[in-house]
């Protein structure tokens, strides 16, 4: 089961810094990061133009 978490800009930045970046892509002002976090495992971070976003903990 995956978990979706509303993420403020600081949380996205923290998770991105703590993780090994696997992939990144920006389309229409939305940036998606796929990363491997040492505690959470595989995560997907989504950042919108205004800096807010979503963190997704992925079961894999």
PEWOLIN-V618915 format. One record per residue. SS is DSSP state (H for helix, E for strand, - for the rest). OMEGA is omega in radians with two decimals (none if undefined). NEAR is the number of other ideal C-beta (glycine too) atoms within 10 Angstrom. Layout:
BEGIN
ss->SS omega->OMEGA near->NEAR
ss->SS omega->OMEGA near->NEAR
END
This chain:
BEGIN
ss->- omega->3.11 near->4
ss->- omega->3.06 near->11
ss->E omega->3.07 near->11
ss->E omega->-3.09 near->11
ss->E omega->3.01 near->13
ss->E omega->-3.02 near->9
ss->E omega->3.00 near->20
ss->- omega->-3.13 near->12
ss->H omega->-3.12 near->13
ss->H omega->3.13 near->9
ss->H omega->3.12 near->15
ss->H omega->3.14 near->20
ss->H omega->-3.14 near->14
ss->H omega->-3.13 near->13
ss->H omega->3.13 near->19
ss->H omega->3.14 near->17
ss->H omega->-3.10 near->9
ss->H omega->-2.98 near->13
ss->E omega->2.99 near->20
ss->E omega->-3.11 near->8
ss->E omega->3.13 near->12
ss->E omega->-3.08 near->12
ss->E omega->3.12 near->9
ss->E omega->3.11 near->12
ss->E omega->3.09 near->9
ss->E omega->3.09 near->10
ss->E omega->3.08 near->7
ss->- omega->3.08 near->6
ss->- omega->3.09 near->9
ss->E omega->3.14 near->12
ss->E omega->3.12 near->15
ss->E omega->3.09 near->16
ss->E omega->2.99 near->21
ss->E omega->-3.05 near->16
ss->E omega->3.07 near->20
ss->E omega->-3.12 near->14
ss->E omega->-3.09 near->16
ss->- omega->-3.14 near->8
ss->- omega->-3.04 near->7
ss->- omega->-3.07 near->16
ss->E omega->-3.10 near->13
ss->E omega->3.11 near->16
ss->E omega->3.03 near->23
ss->E omega->3.12 near->17
ss->E omega->-3.14 near->24
ss->E omega->-3.14 near->16
ss->E omega->3.11 near->21
ss->- omega->-3.13 near->13
ss->- omega->-3.09 near->9
ss->- omega->3.08 near->8
ss->- omega->3.10 near->12
ss->- omega->3.14 near->14
ss->E omega->-3.08 near->21
ss->E omega->3.00 near->15
ss->E omega->-3.12 near->23
ss->E omega->3.03 near->18
ss->E omega->-3.01 near->16
ss->- omega->3.01 near->13
ss->- omega->3.12 near->8
ss->- omega->none near->6
END
